[in-house]
Amino acid sequence: MSFTEDDLRNALQRKQPRDGFAGRVLARLDDPPPAPRAPWYWWRAAIAVLCLLVLAAGALRYEQVRRERLQAEAARDQLMLALQLTAGKLKSARARIVNLSYENRPDNPGQERNVE
């Protein structure tokens, strides 16, 4: 769309206001002033407090997750220890069973077998 100098002149040409414009302006002068708005710094303070609350909630959640992770790691370590102890006991029980079965064989007169 191309504008010419005449289009610009017509758009910026002085125009007469509509009827009753002066009366409307004078009537508004008698109206009470609008209610004062809260100063802008209150909004900034409210936003700052809200940001601090969000940060505090995030920090609390982070700490809660960290504690849960530490508890899970401790439980894992306890489980690994229990499994190691159980594996040792099972190995020992297996060795006893094998030795007992080896001793009770008819072709083996009282020798123990070393099983590890």
C-alpha positions as CSV (number, residue, x, y, z in Angstrom):
1,M,0.0,0.0,0.0
2,S,1.5,3.3,-1.1
3,F,0.7,6.6,0.5
4,T,1.2,9.8,-1.3
5,E,1.9,13.3,0.1
6,D,-1.8,14.2,-0.6
7,D,-2.9,11.2,1.6
8,L,-0.7,12.4,4.4
9,R,-1.9,16.0,4.1
10,N,-5.6,14.9,4.2
11,A,-4.9,12.6,7.2
12,L,-3.2,15.4,9.1
13,Q,-5.7,18.2,8.1
14,R,-7.3,20.2,10.9
15,K,-10.8,19.0,11.7
16,Q,-13.6,20.6,13.8
17,P,-14.5,18.8,17.0
18,R,-18.0,17.2,17.2
19,D,-20.9,19.3,18.7
20,G,-20.9,19.4,22.5
21,F,-17.2,18.8,22.9
22,A,-16.6,21.9,25.0
23,G,-19.6,21.2,27.2
24,R,-18.3,17.6,27.9
25,V,-14.9,18.9,28.8
26,L,-16.3,21.5,31.2
27,A,-18.7,18.9,32.8
28,R,-15.8,16.7,33.5
29,L,-14.0,19.5,35.3
30,D,-16.8,19.4,37.9
31,D,-16.6,15.6,38.4
32,P,-14.7,14.4,41.5
33,P,-11.2,13.3,40.8
34,P,-10.8,9.5,40.4
35,A,-9.8,7.5,43.4
36,P,-6.0,7.5,43.9
37,R,-4.3,4.4,42.7
38,A,-1.8,2.5,44.8
39,P,1.7,3.7,44.2
40,W,3.8,1.6,41.9
41,Y,6.3,0.7,44.6
42,W,3.7,-1.3,46.5
43,W,3.3,-3.5,43.5
44,R,7.1,-4.0,43.4
45,A,7.2,-4.8,47.1
46,A,4.3,-7.3,46.7
47,I,6.2,-9.0,43.7
48,A,9.4,-9.1,45.7
49,V,7.6,-10.8,48.7
50,L,6.0,-13.2,46.3
51,C,9.4,-14.1,44.8
52,L,10.9,-14.6,48.3
53,L,8.0,-16.9,49.2
54,V,8.5,-18.9,46.0
55,L,12.2,-19.2,46.7
56,A,11.6,-20.3,50.3
57,A,9.2,-22.9,49.1
58,G,11.7,-24.1,46.5
59,A,14.4,-24.3,49.1
60,L,12.2,-26.3,51.5
61,R,11.3,-28.7,48.8
62,Y,14.9,-29.1,47.8
63,E,15.9,-29.9,51.4
64,Q,13.0,-32.4,51.6
65,V,14.2,-34.2,48.4
66,R,17.8,-34.2,49.7
67,R,16.8,-35.8,53.0
68,E,14.7,-38.4,51.2
69,R,17.7,-39.2,48.9
70,L,20.0,-39.5,51.9
71,Q,17.5,-41.9,53.6
72,A,17.2,-43.9,50.4
73,E,21.0,-44.2,50.1
74,A,21.3,-45.3,53.8
75,A,18.6,-47.9,53.2
76,R,20.4,-49.1,50.1
77,D,23.7,-49.4,52.1
78,Q,21.9,-51.4,54.8
79,L,20.3,-53.6,52.2
80,M,23.7,-54.3,50.6
81,L,25.2,-55.2,53.9
82,A,22.3,-57.5,54.7
83,L,22.7,-59.2,51.3
84,Q,26.4,-59.6,51.9
85,L,25.8,-61.1,55.3
86,T,23.1,-63.4,53.9
87,A,25.4,-64.4,51.0
88,G,28.1,-65.3,53.5
89,K,25.7,-67.3,55.6
90,L,24.3,-69.2,52.6
91,K,27.8,-69.9,51.4
92,S,28.7,-71.3,54.8
93,A,25.5,-73.4,55.0
94,R,26.1,-74.7,51.5
95,A,29.6,-75.7,52.4
96,R,28.3,-77.6,55.4
97,I,25.7,-79.4,53.4
98,V,28.2,-80.4,50.8
99,N,30.7,-81.6,53.4
100,L,28.0,-83.5,55.2
101,S,26.8,-85.1,52.0
102,Y,30.3,-85.9,51.0
103,E,31.1,-87.5,54.4
104,N,27.9,-89.6,54.3
105,R,28.7,-91.1,50.9
106,P,29.4,-94.9,51.1
107,D,32.5,-94.7,48.9
108,N,34.2,-92.0,51.1
109,P,35.4,-93.1,54.5
110,G,35.3,-90.0,56.8
111,Q,37.1,-87.4,54.7
112,E,36.0,-83.8,54.6
113,R,35.7,-82.0,51.3
114,N,36.9,-78.4,51.1
115,V,34.2,-76.4,49.3
116,E,34.4,-72.6,49.0
